[in-house]
Amino acid sequence: MQGAGRAAGEDIVNPIKEVAWMRRLSAEISRPVTFAMIQVDAAPELWRDLMAASMEAVADGADIWPQVAGRATGLLSGHHTTYCLLDVIPAYQQLKARKLTHEQLLVELRDPCLLYTSPSPRDRTRTRMPSSA
C-alpha cells in the first residue's frame, strides 16, 4: 500500500490517520488488521477517538481489531538503565547509589544477607543494609 512504508506506517502526529490506512489495508487484503491502542498522557482521551474510528470502520465492513496491552510496551528495564523494576526496594536503592560495576552489583545481589535487608510484609522496619566495601 502506498504511504504505509514510512516509519512503519506510523503517523505519530495524527494517530486517527493510522485507523484510516488500516481500514483501507483490511479492505484491500480481506484480512483482519490489529493495532496496539495505547493511552497517551498528552492526549488522555485519544483512545476514545481511536476506538470510535475503529468502530466506524468495522460498521463499514473493515476487519480492524484495536488491542490493549496489559502493561507498558517498549519499556527497557535493567540494572544499569534509567528504570529498573527493583528501584522501589530500599536495599536495591542503596546498592545502586554505590555506583557498582555490573559485576560488583551481581556479587552483591547474590549475597543471601540482602534478603534480610529488604522490608518484608511482616516487618517493614528492616531496611538497613550491612555496609560492605
Contacts in CASP RR format, 6 or more apart in sequence:
PFRMAT RR
TARGET T0000
AUTHOR 0000-0000-0000
METHOD contacts of the structure
MODEL  1
MQGAGRAAGEDIVNPIKEVAWMRRLSAEISRPVTFAMIQVDAAPELWRDL
MAASMEAVADGADIWPQVAGRATGLLSGHHTTYCLLDVIPAYQQLKARKL
THEQLLVELRDPCLLYTSPSPRDRTRTRMPSSA
1 21 0 8 1.000
1 24 0 8 1.000
1 25 0 8 1.000
1 28 0 8 1.000
3 9 0 8 1.000
3 21 0 8 1.000
4 21 0 8 1.000
4 25 0 8 1.000
9 18 0 8 1.000
9 21 0 8 1.000
10 18 0 8 1.000
11 17 0 8 1.000
11 18 0 8 1.000
15 46 0 8 1.000
15 49 0 8 1.000
15 50 0 8 1.000
16 49 0 8 1.000
16 50 0 8 1.000
16 53 0 8 1.000
18 35 0 8 1.000
18 50 0 8 1.000
19 35 0 8 1.000
19 50 0 8 1.000
19 53 0 8 1.000
19 54 0 8 1.000
19 57 0 8 1.000
19 64 0 8 1.000
20 53 0 8 1.000
22 33 0 8 1.000
22 35 0 8 1.000
22 57 0 8 1.000
22 62 0 8 1.000
22 64 0 8 1.000
23 33 0 8 1.000
23 57 0 8 1.000
23 60 0 8 1.000
23 62 0 8 1.000
23 64 0 8 1.000
25 33 0 8 1.000
26 32 0 8 1.000
26 33 0 8 1.000
26 57 0 8 1.000
26 62 0 8 1.000
26 63 0 8 1.000
26 64 0 8 1.000
27 61 0 8 1.000
27 62 0 8 1.000
30 63 0 8 1.000
31 63 0 8 1.000
32 63 0 8 1.000
32 64 0 8 1.000
32 65 0 8 1.000
33 62 0 8 1.000
33 63 0 8 1.000
33 64 0 8 1.000
33 65 0 8 1.000
34 64 0 8 1.000
34 65 0 8 1.000
34 66 0 8 1.000
34 67 0 8 1.000
35 64 0 8 1.000
35 65 0 8 1.000
35 66 0 8 1.000
35 67 0 8 1.000
36 66 0 8 1.000
36 67 0 8 1.000
36 68 0 8 1.000
36 69 0 8 1.000
36 73 0 8 1.000
37 47 0 8 1.000
37 50 0 8 1.000
37 51 0 8 1.000
37 54 0 8 1.000
37 66 0 8 1.000
37 67 0 8 1.000
37 68 0 8 1.000
38 47 0 8 1.000
38 68 0 8 1.000
38 69 0 8 1.000
38 73 0 8 1.000
39 46 0 8 1.000
39 47 0 8 1.000
40 46 0 8 1.000
50 66 0 8 1.000
51 66 0 8 1.000
54 64 0 8 1.000
54 65 0 8 1.000
54 66 0 8 1.000
57 64 0 8 1.000
58 64 0 8 1.000
75 83 0 8 1.000
76 83 0 8 1.000
77 83 0 8 1.000
77 84 0 8 1.000
77 85 0 8 1.000
78 84 0 8 1.000
78 85 0 8 1.000
79 86 0 8 1.000
79 96 0 8 1.000
79 102 0 8 1.000
79 105 0 8 1.000
80 102 0 8 1.000
84 92 0 8 1.000
84 96 0 8 1.000
86 92 0 8 1.000
87 93 0 8 1.000
87 96 0 8 1.000
89 118 0 8 1.000
90 118 0 8 1.000
90 119 0 8 1.000
90 127 0 8 1.000
91 114 0 8 1.000
91 117 0 8 1.000
91 118 0 8 1.000
91 127 0 8 1.000
91 129 0 8 1.000
92 118 0 8 1.000
94 129 0 8 1.000
95 105 0 8 1.000
95 108 0 8 1.000
95 109 0 8 1.000
95 129 0 8 1.000
96 105 0 8 1.000
100 108 0 8 1.000
108 114 0 8 1.000
108 132 0 8 1.000
113 130 0 8 1.000
114 129 0 8 1.000
116 126 0 8 1.000
117 126 0 8 1.000
117 127 0 8 1.000
117 128 0 8 1.000
117 129 0 8 1.000
117 130 0 8 1.000
118 126 0 8 1.000
118 127 0 8 1.000
119 125 0 8 1.000
119 126 0 8 1.000
119 127 0 8 1.000
120 126 0 8 1.000
END
